[in-house]
Amino acid sequence: MAIANSPPSKSSWRFLVIGLMLIPSFSTALAAEEESRNGEGEVHVFDKDVFEDWGHWEEKAVETPYYPEGDVFAYHAYLTDVKRVVGTKAQEDCLPLPDSLIISPGEYQFRDQAFALQEEGLYRFIEVGEEQQQRIVYQADLHALLSGIAWIVSHGNSDHGKSHEVLAEEAKTRKIFITCGPVSGWASRILGDHGIRARSATSLTLGHWNTYDNGHAMIEVYRKDLRKWVLYDVDGNCFFTWRETPLSLVEFAYAVMSDKPYEINKLANDTRLDVSNFKGNDGKADYAFFCERMNAAVRQWYRRIVQVPMLHDAKLGRCFFDAANRQRIESYNKSFKYLEKGEFRRTFYGEVPDGE
């Protein structure tokens, strides 16, 4: 007796369709594997172009960072931007490079070349292997001045204890290596000399205290364009914003402690740390490893170190407003002055500075 064939079920049709779809992919995979076995399917980036085009490019002298021994050149650094400044043959009436660290825009002579220093920021002049000079050109751009200082200074303590005058003199020819307190004091002095209102802004940790990293020194600068105080970490080469608005010390501390996604804006792109000679006060303890760890996770470090914001008043001293931790903070330094929140705000942020 003949048995009639049953029609395929829906599930059978589904497997058949999937199988047909996989056949081309499977065939492609087999072909690729075969090509790979034959050495023809390997990934090549542009190795053929390398060998065919090698030696066909031309060196662009303006862009190269290398110069022969004895060559004279200059470059300009502003925030993170660095570019070469091309000199011309100096004429007899060309002014020599001024002897002060901060200079006005103009055309100046270094060796036998004249350089037009029209943009504000840091300029470095090098006769390779012989002499180097650096100057900050400043006229009105606050960030040019702060960026220049940040480019000059790296975090270290080789120049610890030197006066502002000595630092300014030695900075004309080399990098300066100081920590957060001295660089903040030096930056405030320079800003004050140029009519810019600045004040000391520090912080303290409420965590475990040690002998080398319990606080941080920065500065607050009064920004006339914003009509507010803005925090600058010159030692850290940066300032901070929230949705592109610059933050004060207290605003930054709040952003850090409440995990706001604040922005870190760079003032310079120089070598950040001097790890070759970063010793403790006894001259023996080496903190190079610690500093590199701190710099590699700077947001984490700010969260530890910026827990108690403090501002300095000439009459009151260094003031804080954290009532809950008052006893612990005062135990760290008896000179720290507690102010009630309202009084702190009125004292440091309540009025527009004179002349505004």
FENLINJO-V245410 format. One record per backbone hydrogen bond with DSSP energy under -0.5 kcal/mol. NH is the residue of the N-H (numbers start at 1). CO is the residue of the C=O. If there is no record, write none. Layout:
nh co
NH CO
NH CO
//
This chain:
nh co
4 2
13 9
14 10
15 11
16 12
17 13
18 14
19 15
20 16
21 17
22 18
23 19
24 20
25 21
26 22
27 23
28 24
29 25
30 26
31 27
32 28
33 29
34 30
35 31
36 32
37 33
38 34
39 36
40 35
41 35
50 46
51 47
52 48
53 49
54 50
56 53
61 59
63 60
64 60
70 128
71 68
73 126
74 85
75 124
76 83
77 122
78 81
79 267
81 78
83 76
85 74
86 84
88 114
90 112
94 91
95 107
97 109
103 101
103 136
106 117
108 106
108 115
109 95
110 113
113 110
114 88
115 108
117 106
117 115
118 116
121 137
122 77
123 135
124 75
125 133
126 73
127 131
128 71
128 126
130 127
131 127
133 125
134 172
135 123
136 101
137 121
137 135
138 103
138 136
142 140
145 141
146 142
147 143
148 144
149 145
150 146
151 147
152 148
153 149
154 176
155 272
156 178
157 277
159 177
160 157
162 159
167 163
168 164
169 165
170 166
171 167
172 169
173 170
174 170
176 152
178 154
178 176
183 179
184 180
185 181
186 182
187 183
188 184
189 185
190 186
191 187
192 188
193 189
194 190
194 191
195 192
196 191
197 195
199 220
201 218
202 310
203 216
204 308
205 214
216 203
218 201
219 232
220 199
221 230
222 197
223 221
223 228
224 222
227 223
228 223
230 221
231 247
232 219
233 238
234 232
237 234
238 233
239 265
240 231
241 263
242 245
245 242
246 244
247 240
252 248
253 249
254 250
255 251
256 252
257 253
258 254
259 256
260 255
262 260
263 241
265 239
265 263
266 264
267 237
268 237
269 79
272 270
274 155
275 273
277 274
279 277
280 285
283 280
287 278
287 285
291 287
292 288
293 289
294 290
295 291
296 292
297 293
297 294
298 295
301 297
302 298
303 299
304 300
305 301
306 302
307 204
307 305
308 204
310 202
311 319
312 200
313 317
317 313
319 311
319 317
320 337
323 321
326 323
329 325
330 326
331 327
332 328
332 329
333 329
336 333
337 318
338 336
339 320
344 340
345 341
346 342
347 343
348 344
349 345
350 345
350 346
356 353
//
